Amino acid sequence: MAAARNVAAGDGSRVFRDEEESVNGKVKEGDESPTAKRFKSERFPLTHWEFAAFVGVFLLFVTGLFCIYLTMPAADYGKLKLPRTIADLRLLKDNLATYAQDYPVPFIIGYCSTYIFMQTFMIPGTIFMSLLAGALFGVIRGLILVVFNATAGASSCFFLSKLIGRPLVSWFWPEKLRFFQAEIAKRREKLLNYMLFLRITPSLPNLFINLASPIVDIPFHIFFLATLIGLIPASYITVRAGLALGDLQSVKDLYDFKTLLVLFLIGSVIILPTLLKRKRIYE
């Protein structure tokens, strides 16, 4: 009778028992109850070794970045800072225009290393770097530069997540990770099409895609190709907007409703054949 009563009580009795056990300090390490999961989620997910690995990789990148800047020609470094607003970007563009023209190779090396560093460690501001490329180099060269850096930075973030990313992604986005894993499992046969769709449309943030891809076992060559090709439309829009930097008031002006609609339609065209084929198979 006791067993039947527990089954009939359902989730309410289970939650009550979980709370009672947590108060008495009897929640076991392997308990999978909702309350136990809630207590687990409050702990920092990385172990000491994983955190040490992250710090080591970060310091390695910082050291390389610092060495690159030491080899660059002298400049007024007081005027150089990562832009956070369109106004900051205009000032930076004015300060860097002459420098980029006089020292093109050192400037591009410094630009690329900064962009890849920011993309690897998920530092906000790469959209301003893309606008800067358009303002300084024009559409074609700026687009090549941005797509190269965005792909290299995303690939670097992919391998960093493969090293220590699983506990972080599971901690920050557990529901989104489960959804992503289920979608990937359903589309294994046409995975490149689906990844292209995600890159072109704002269905999932690029940051999440970079971190979660190795966790859900997406092959790197699929990730690389989808990133390289899928980032071209959005990068083109951003680089082209850099030419009209003086007319921009905020980053929101880049992606109006028409632009987002065009990106969504492009993504739909890419994944539509896969969906139609799957429908015919089930019919």
PyMOL commands that set and color helices and strands:
alter all, ss='L'
color gray80, all
select helices_A, chain A and resi 2-9+11-23+34-41+48-70+77-79+86-102+104-120+126-172+174-186+191-200+206-212+220-230+232-243+245-247+251-254+257-282
alter helices_A, ss='H'
color red, helices_A
deselect
rebuild
show_as cartoon
